[in-house]
């Protein structure tokens, strides 16, 4: 059972414009969901795919499924061929959609012999309340899997076939407790969730951490910077969590919402899932008048690994903080021995929140686990205070004729340019050097920096070999489904690769 720590009558799940569901109501909703799934012949270890829009029903459906079976949330925006890949790979037995859904997943599920259930929300229902109706029964085959797996997600698979990451109820309990503790969440807290609920950040960073603390989470219907401040007026959140690109979009709307800003009483803002530029952190703290807590997470760790602490403890722009749950160390990426303070290598972790291994992938597990440590694929160093400083993904480090360049370092420099709103540094192929440095830039509104001025700005602050040779100025940089800026494959997307 997923941990629900709130008082029976306290609000648990809400949404803008709707009455919140209490913890008592949520426990009943979870029990009803489990009963229906049991009557359909499903048991612990069976996988239930969730293809639902963001919102409170997605949150309560996830809790209902994960409490006794295995939830497999999928991006509702996938096309039919993508649904086929994921549903086949997961070997899911049931698909849950909203009533009246026209998702391509339905036809694929029927073709695969899966069952189909619909979430039906009554008029004026409390947020998160629904009836789950079985429309088509799943086949009665038995699937033998480890009981206790609450959630399965795929890795992003930017350079290879996506891997299945199984996370147990114990993994999720550990991670949600870690987040609740480091943010000092209490029953008085109200989170505004704007993250996708098919992603670990939204599911654990916002929903499960709130449930662990007995607090409430209010789920918006996706992210929309034009509606963010209206949602804040409605919900009165004490905190929210998002990726850096979302924070930037919110900052761009802030001057138009001065009255709402003045009425907000945020205790903190959390940022995770990508590096937060120092300038954006400073602007957020100035605009909202509260601390910004940058955390570091990944799917294989059930989200959180490190976090900057709350005041009065020091937090450092550019650092992802101190260990916040699992043990964190730095490993030599070649010979596997642990490095000393200040030495740069691969970030490794171990702890109760870390997956036991990828599913049916001995080769990946052999590469990822060394002496009980999980290799994150990220490069960084620990300073003498225990703060972790990331220098980039190992796969994203640019190798220019033997010179290693951290894209994050170049990003940080160019983000300090007064005309730059976003900067993403990436590698482009080079005939003799192997790779060359390039950067995609989105200017601030009303600004039109030249390529020459941007290169000159970088040249004054970086070693010559780190200065981008290619500068691409765009209206928008391609993002992934969760709003993260993606370096791998960007050269191909922008037509800079042969």
C-alpha positions as CSV (number, residue, x, y, z in Angstrom):
1,X,0.0,0.0,0.0
2,X,1.3,3.5,-0.9
3,X,1.8,5.5,2.4
4,X,-0.9,8.0,3.2
5,X,0.1,10.0,6.2
6,X,-2.6,12.6,6.4
7,X,-5.4,13.0,9.0
8,X,-8.6,11.5,7.7
9,X,-10.4,14.8,7.2
10,X,-7.4,16.8,5.9
11,X,-7.2,17.7,2.2
12,X,-5.2,15.3,0.1
13,X,-5.7,15.8,-3.6
14,X,-7.1,19.0,-5.1
15,X,-7.2,21.0,-8.4
16,X,-7.8,24.6,-9.4
17,X,-11.5,25.3,-9.3
18,X,-12.5,22.1,-7.5
19,X,-13.1,20.9,-4.0
20,X,-10.3,18.8,-2.6
21,X,-10.5,15.1,-1.7
22,X,-9.8,14.2,1.9
23,X,-7.4,11.5,3.0
24,X,-10.4,9.4,4.1
25,X,-11.9,9.8,0.6
26,X,-8.6,9.0,-1.0
27,X,-8.2,5.8,1.0
28,X,-11.7,4.8,-0.1
29,X,-10.9,5.6,-3.7
30,X,-7.7,3.5,-3.6
31,X,-9.7,0.6,-2.0
32,X,-12.4,0.8,-4.7
33,X,-9.8,0.8,-7.5
34,X,-8.0,-2.2,-6.0
35,X,-11.3,-4.1,-5.7
36,X,-12.2,-3.4,-9.3
37,X,-8.8,-4.5,-10.6
38,X,-9.0,-7.7,-8.4
39,X,-12.4,-8.6,-9.8
40,X,-10.9,-8.2,-13.3
41,X,-8.4,-10.9,-12.4
42,X,-5.4,-8.8,-11.9
43,X,-2.9,-9.3,-9.0
44,X,0.3,-7.9,-7.6
45,X,2.9,-8.0,-10.3
46,X,0.4,-7.3,-13.1
47,X,1.0,-4.1,-15.1
48,X,-1.7,-1.5,-15.7
49,X,-1.0,1.2,-18.3
50,X,-2.3,4.7,-17.5
51,X,-3.0,7.0,-20.5
52,X,-4.6,9.9,-18.8
53,X,-4.4,13.7,-19.0
54,X,-2.7,15.6,-16.2
55,X,-4.9,16.3,-13.3
56,X,-6.2,15.0,-9.9
57,X,-7.7,11.8,-11.4
58,X,-4.4,10.8,-12.8
59,X,-2.8,11.3,-9.4
60,X,-5.5,9.3,-7.5
61,X,-5.5,6.6,-10.3
62,X,-1.8,6.2,-10.0
63,X,-2.1,5.8,-6.2
64,X,-4.9,3.3,-6.6
65,X,-3.0,1.1,-9.0
66,X,0.4,1.4,-7.4
67,X,-0.9,0.4,-4.0
68,X,-1.5,-3.2,-5.1
69,X,-0.3,-3.7,-8.7
70,X,2.2,-2.0,-11.0
71,X,1.4,1.3,-12.5
72,X,2.8,2.1,-16.0
73,X,2.0,5.7,-16.8
74,X,2.5,6.7,-20.5
75,X,2.6,10.1,-22.2
76,X,-0.9,10.7,-23.7
77,X,0.7,12.5,-26.6
78,X,2.3,9.3,-28.0
79,X,1.4,8.1,-31.5
80,X,0.1,4.6,-32.2
81,X,3.5,3.1,-33.0
82,X,4.9,4.5,-29.8
83,X,2.1,3.1,-27.8
84,X,2.6,-0.3,-29.5
85,X,6.3,-0.3,-28.5
86,X,5.7,0.6,-24.9
87,X,2.7,-1.6,-24.3
88,X,4.3,-4.6,-25.9
89,X,7.6,-4.0,-24.0
90,X,5.8,-3.6,-20.7
91,X,3.5,-6.6,-21.4
92,X,0.7,-4.6,-19.7
93,X,-2.6,-6.4,-19.0
94,X,-5.0,-3.5,-18.7
95,X,-5.2,0.0,-20.1
96,X,-6.9,2.8,-18.2
97,X,-8.2,5.9,-20.1
98,X,-10.6,8.7,-19.4
99,X,-14.3,8.2,-20.4
100,X,-14.7,9.1,-24.1
101,X,-11.0,9.0,-24.8
102,X,-10.0,8.8,-28.5
103,X,-6.4,7.8,-27.7
104,X,-4.5,5.7,-30.2
105,X,-3.6,3.5,-27.3
106,X,-7.1,2.0,-27.2
107,X,-6.8,0.3,-30.6
108,X,-3.3,-0.9,-29.8
109,X,-4.5,-2.4,-26.5
110,X,-7.3,-4.3,-28.2
111,X,-4.9,-5.6,-30.8
112,X,-2.6,-6.8,-28.0
113,X,-5.4,-8.5,-26.1
114,X,-5.3,-6.2,-23.2
115,X,-8.3,-5.2,-21.1
116,X,-9.7,-1.7,-21.1
117,X,-11.1,0.4,-18.3
118,X,-12.4,4.0,-18.2
119,X,-12.3,6.6,-15.5
120,X,-15.7,8.3,-15.2
121,X,-15.9,11.5,-13.3
122,X,-19.2,12.6,-12.0
123,X,-20.6,16.2,-12.2
124,X,-19.3,18.3,-9.3
125,X,-17.1,15.4,-8.1
126,X,-14.3,16.2,-5.7
127,X,-10.9,16.4,-7.3
128,X,-9.5,12.9,-7.8
129,X,-12.8,11.1,-7.3
130,X,-13.9,8.7,-10.1
131,X,-15.7,5.5,-10.9
132,X,-13.5,2.9,-12.7
133,X,-15.5,0.9,-15.2
134,X,-14.2,-2.2,-16.9
135,X,-15.2,-2.0,-20.6
136,X,-13.2,-5.0,-21.9
137,X,-11.8,-7.8,-19.7
138,X,-8.1,-8.6,-19.9
139,X,-7.2,-12.2,-20.9
140,X,-6.9,-14.5,-18.0
141,X,-3.2,-15.5,-18.6
142,X,-0.9,-15.5,-15.6
143,X,2.1,-13.3,-15.6
144,X,4.9,-14.2,-13.1
145,X,6.7,-11.1,-11.9
146,X,8.1,-9.8,-8.6
147,X,5.4,-8.7,-6.3
148,X,5.9,-5.3,-4.7
149,X,6.8,-3.4,-7.9
150,X,4.7,-0.2,-7.7
151,X,5.9,1.7,-10.8
152,X,7.6,1.0,-14.1
153,X,9.0,3.7,-16.3
154,X,11.3,3.7,-19.4
155,X,14.6,5.5,-19.6
156,X,14.6,8.2,-22.2
157,X,16.5,6.1,-24.7
158,X,18.1,9.0,-26.6
159,X,20.9,6.8,-27.9
160,X,19.7,3.3,-27.6
161,X,16.6,1.2,-26.9
162,X,14.8,2.5,-23.8
163,X,15.3,0.4,-20.7
164,X,12.5,-0.6,-18.2
165,X,13.1,0.7,-14.7
166,X,11.1,-1.1,-12.1
167,X,10.6,0.7,-8.8
168,X,9.3,-1.0,-5.7
169,X,6.9,0.3,-3.1
170,X,9.9,0.4,-0.7
171,X,11.9,2.5,-3.3
172,X,9.0,5.0,-3.6
173,X,8.4,5.1,0.2
174,X,12.1,5.9,0.8
175,X,12.3,8.6,-1.9
176,X,9.1,10.4,-0.9
177,X,10.2,10.4,2.7
178,X,13.6,11.8,1.7
179,X,11.9,14.7,-0.2
180,X,9.4,15.4,2.5
181,X,12.2,15.6,5.1
182,X,14.6,17.8,3.1
183,X,11.8,20.2,2.3
184,X,10.3,20.1,5.8
185,X,6.9,19.4,4.4
186,X,4.0,19.4,6.9
187,X,0.2,19.0,6.8
188,X,0.0,22.8,6.3
189,X,1.8,22.6,2.9
190,X,-0.1,22.8,-0.4
191,X,1.8,21.9,-3.5
192,X,0.8,23.1,-6.9
193,X,1.8,20.4,-9.4
194,X,2.5,21.5,-12.9
195,X,4.7,18.6,-13.8
196,X,3.5,15.8,-16.1
197,X,2.2,12.8,-14.1
198,X,3.7,10.3,-16.5
199,X,7.1,11.4,-15.2
200,X,9.0,10.6,-12.0
201,X,9.4,14.2,-11.0
202,X,5.6,14.9,-10.8
203,X,4.7,11.5,-9.4
204,X,7.3,11.4,-6.6
205,X,8.6,14.9,-6.3
206,X,5.1,16.5,-5.9
207,X,2.4,13.8,-5.3
208,X,4.1,11.1,-3.2
209,X,6.2,13.6,-1.2
210,X,3.0,15.4,-0.2
211,X,1.2,12.2,0.7
212,X,4.1,11.2,2.9
213,X,4.0,14.5,4.8
214,X,0.2,14.5,5.2
215,X,0.1,17.6,3.0
216,X,-2.1,18.3,-0.1
217,X,-1.2,18.4,-3.8
218,X,-3.2,20.3,-6.2
219,X,-2.9,19.1,-9.8
220,X,-3.1,21.5,-12.7
221,X,-4.2,20.2,-16.1
222,X,-0.6,20.3,-17.5
223,X,1.7,23.3,-17.6
224,X,0.5,26.6,-19.0
225,X,2.4,29.8,-18.1
226,X,-0.6,31.9,-19.1
227,X,-2.7,30.2,-16.4
228,X,0.0,29.6,-13.7
229,X,-0.7,32.8,-11.7
230,X,-4.5,32.2,-11.8
231,X,-3.9,28.7,-10.5
232,X,-1.8,30.2,-7.7
233,X,-4.6,32.6,-6.8
234,X,-7.1,29.7,-6.6
235,X,-4.9,27.1,-4.7
236,X,-2.7,29.4,-2.5
237,X,0.2,27.0,-2.7
238,X,3.1,27.0,-0.3
239,X,5.5,25.5,-2.9
240,X,5.7,24.2,-6.4
241,X,8.3,22.1,-8.2
242,X,9.3,22.3,-11.9
243,X,12.0,22.0,-14.5
244,X,14.1,25.1,-15.4
245,X,12.4,25.8,-18.6
246,X,9.1,26.0,-16.8
247,X,10.6,28.4,-14.2
248,X,11.8,30.6,-17.0
249,X,8.4,30.7,-18.7
250,X,6.8,31.6,-15.3
251,X,9.3,34.4,-14.8
252,X,8.5,35.8,-18.2
253,X,4.8,36.2,-17.1
254,X,5.6,37.6,-13.7
255,X,5.6,41.3,-14.6
256,X,2.0,41.0,-15.9
257,X,0.9,39.4,-12.6
258,X,2.2,41.8,-9.9
259,X,-1.0,41.7,-7.8
260,X,-1.0,37.9,-7.6
261,X,2.7,37.9,-6.8
262,X,2.1,40.3,-3.9
263,X,-0.6,38.0,-2.5
264,X,1.4,34.8,-2.8
265,X,3.0,33.3,0.3
266,X,5.4,30.6,-1.1
267,X,7.6,28.9,1.5
268,X,9.9,27.6,-1.2
269,X,10.3,26.8,-4.9
270,X,11.9,23.5,-6.0
271,X,13.8,22.9,-9.2
272,X,14.9,19.5,-10.5
273,X,15.4,17.2,-13.5
274,X,17.8,19.6,-15.3
275,X,20.5,22.1,-14.3
276,X,19.1,25.5,-13.1
277,X,21.2,28.4,-14.4
278,X,22.4,30.7,-11.5
279,X,20.7,33.7,-13.1
280,X,17.3,32.0,-13.1
281,X,17.7,31.0,-9.5
282,X,18.5,34.6,-8.5
283,X,15.6,36.0,-10.5
284,X,13.1,33.4,-9.0
285,X,14.2,34.3,-5.5
286,X,13.9,38.0,-6.1
287,X,10.6,37.7,-7.9
288,X,8.9,35.4,-5.4
289,X,10.7,36.3,-2.2
290,X,11.4,32.7,-1.1
291,X,14.3,30.3,-1.4
292,X,14.8,28.2,-4.5
293,X,15.9,24.7,-3.6
294,X,17.7,22.9,-6.5
295,X,17.6,19.1,-6.3
296,X,19.2,16.4,-8.4
297,X,17.2,13.3,-9.4
298,X,16.8,10.5,-11.9
299,X,14.3,7.7,-12.6
300,X,16.6,4.9,-11.4
301,X,16.8,6.7,-8.0
302,X,13.0,7.0,-7.6
303,X,13.7,10.7,-8.3
304,X,15.8,12.5,-5.6
305,X,19.5,11.9,-4.9
306,X,20.8,15.3,-3.6
307,X,19.2,18.6,-2.7
308,X,20.3,22.0,-1.5
309,X,19.1,22.4,2.1
310,X,16.6,24.9,3.3
311,X,17.8,28.1,5.0
312,X,19.5,28.8,7.3
313,X,21.8,26.1,5.9
314,X,23.7,27.4,2.9
315,X,22.5,26.7,-0.6
316,X,24.8,27.3,-3.6
317,X,23.8,28.4,-7.1
318,X,25.3,26.0,-9.5
319,X,25.4,23.1,-7.0
320,X,22.7,20.4,-6.7
321,X,23.3,20.2,-3.0
322,X,24.2,17.5,-0.5
323,X,23.1,13.9,-0.3
324,X,19.4,13.8,0.4
325,X,18.6,10.1,0.9
326,X,21.1,7.8,-0.8
327,X,24.8,7.7,-0.3
328,X,26.6,9.7,-3.0
329,X,30.2,9.3,-4.1
330,X,32.5,10.0,-7.1
331,X,34.0,7.1,-9.0
332,X,36.8,7.0,-11.5
333,X,34.9,6.2,-14.7
334,X,37.8,4.0,-16.0
335,X,38.9,1.7,-13.2
336,X,35.9,2.0,-10.8
337,X,37.7,3.2,-7.6
338,X,36.2,6.0,-5.5
339,X,37.8,9.4,-5.8
340,X,38.7,11.9,-3.1
341,X,37.1,15.3,-2.3
342,X,37.5,17.7,-5.2
343,X,38.3,15.1,-7.9
344,X,36.1,14.9,-10.9
345,X,34.5,11.6,-12.0
346,X,31.2,9.8,-12.4
347,X,28.5,10.3,-9.7
348,X,27.5,7.0,-8.1
349,X,24.7,6.3,-5.6
350,X,23.4,3.5,-3.4
351,X,20.4,3.4,-1.0
352,X,16.9,2.3,-0.3
353,X,15.4,4.5,-3.1
354,X,17.6,3.0,-5.9
355,X,16.2,0.5,-8.3
356,X,17.3,-3.1,-8.0
357,X,18.2,-3.2,-11.7
358,X,16.8,-2.8,-15.2
359,X,14.4,-5.4,-16.3
360,X,15.6,-8.3,-18.4
361,X,18.9,-6.5,-19.3
362,X,21.9,-8.2,-17.8
363,X,24.3,-6.2,-20.0
364,X,22.9,-2.8,-18.8
365,X,22.9,-4.0,-15.2
366,X,26.5,-5.2,-15.5
367,X,27.6,-1.8,-16.7
368,X,25.4,0.3,-14.3
369,X,26.2,-1.5,-11.0
370,X,29.7,-1.6,-9.5
371,X,30.3,-3.0,-6.0
372,X,26.8,-2.1,-5.0
373,X,27.0,1.5,-6.4
374,X,24.8,2.6,-9.3
375,X,26.6,4.6,-11.9
376,X,24.4,7.6,-12.9
377,X,26.2,8.5,-16.1
378,X,26.7,12.1,-14.7
379,X,30.1,13.7,-14.2
380,X,30.8,15.9,-11.2
381,X,32.7,16.4,-8.0
382,X,32.0,16.7,-4.2
383,X,33.5,19.6,-2.4
384,X,34.9,19.6,1.2
385,X,31.4,20.5,2.5
386,X,29.7,17.6,0.8
387,X,28.0,19.7,-1.9
388,X,27.8,18.1,-5.4
389,X,28.7,20.1,-8.5
390,X,27.7,18.5,-11.8
391,X,29.8,19.1,-14.9
392,X,27.5,17.3,-17.3
393,X,26.3,14.0,-18.6
394,X,29.2,11.8,-19.6
395,X,27.6,11.1,-23.0
396,X,27.2,14.9,-23.5
397,X,30.7,16.0,-22.6
398,X,32.2,17.4,-25.8
399,X,35.6,15.9,-26.8
400,X,37.3,18.5,-29.1
401,X,40.5,16.9,-30.2
402,X,41.1,15.5,-26.8
403,X,40.0,18.6,-24.9
404,X,37.0,17.8,-22.7
405,X,34.3,20.5,-22.4
406,X,31.4,20.6,-20.1
407,X,28.3,21.9,-21.8
408,X,26.9,23.1,-18.5
409,X,29.9,25.4,-18.0
410,X,29.4,27.1,-21.4
411,X,25.6,27.3,-20.8
412,X,26.3,29.2,-17.5
413,X,28.5,31.7,-19.1
414,X,26.2,32.5,-22.0
415,X,23.1,32.7,-19.7
416,X,24.9,35.6,-18.0
417,X,24.6,37.6,-21.3
418,X,22.0,40.3,-20.8
419,X,20.3,39.5,-24.1
420,X,20.1,35.7,-23.6
421,X,17.0,33.9,-22.3
422,X,18.1,30.3,-22.9
423,X,21.4,28.6,-23.9
424,X,22.0,25.0,-24.7
425,X,25.5,23.9,-25.6
426,X,26.0,20.7,-27.6
427,X,28.5,18.9,-29.9
428,X,28.6,19.0,-33.6
429,X,30.7,16.6,-35.7
430,X,34.1,17.9,-37.0
431,X,36.2,16.3,-39.7
432,X,39.5,16.5,-37.8
433,X,38.8,17.3,-34.2
434,X,36.0,14.7,-33.9
435,X,33.6,17.2,-32.2
436,X,33.3,21.0,-32.1
437,X,31.4,23.2,-29.7
438,X,28.0,24.7,-30.7
439,X,25.3,26.5,-28.8
440,X,21.6,27.2,-29.4
441,X,20.4,30.5,-28.1
442,X,16.9,31.9,-27.5
443,X,17.2,35.7,-27.1
444,X,15.1,37.7,-24.5
445,X,12.0,39.5,-25.9
446,X,13.1,42.5,-27.9
447,X,16.7,41.5,-28.1
448,X,18.7,40.5,-31.2
449,X,22.3,39.6,-30.2
450,X,24.6,38.7,-33.1
451,X,26.6,35.5,-33.3
452,X,29.8,37.6,-33.2
453,X,28.8,39.4,-30.0
454,X,27.9,36.1,-28.3
455,X,31.2,34.5,-29.2
456,X,33.1,37.6,-28.1
457,X,31.2,37.5,-24.7
458,X,32.1,33.8,-24.3
459,X,35.7,34.4,-25.4
460,X,36.2,36.9,-22.5
461,X,35.1,34.3,-19.9
462,X,36.2,30.9,-21.3
463,X,39.3,29.2,-22.5
464,X,39.6,29.5,-26.2
465,X,38.9,25.8,-26.9
466,X,35.6,26.1,-25.0
467,X,34.2,29.0,-27.0
468,X,31.4,27.9,-29.4
469,X,32.3,27.8,-33.0
470,X,28.7,27.6,-34.1
471,X,26.0,29.8,-32.6
472,X,22.4,29.1,-33.7
473,X,19.8,31.7,-32.7
474,X,16.3,30.3,-32.4
475,X,12.8,31.3,-31.3
476,X,12.5,28.0,-29.4
477,X,14.9,25.2,-28.6
478,X,13.4,21.6,-29.0
479,X,12.4,20.1,-25.7
480,X,11.4,16.6,-24.5
481,X,8.0,15.6,-23.3
482,X,8.7,16.8,-19.7
483,X,10.0,20.2,-20.8
484,X,13.7,19.4,-20.5
485,X,16.1,20.8,-23.0
486,X,17.9,17.9,-24.8
487,X,21.5,18.1,-26.0
488,X,21.8,14.6,-27.5
489,X,20.6,14.7,-31.1
490,X,20.3,18.5,-31.2
491,X,22.9,18.8,-34.0
492,X,20.8,16.5,-36.1
493,X,17.5,18.3,-35.3
494,X,19.0,21.6,-36.3
495,X,20.6,20.3,-39.5
496,X,24.2,20.7,-38.3
497,X,25.2,17.1,-38.6
498,X,26.2,15.5,-42.0
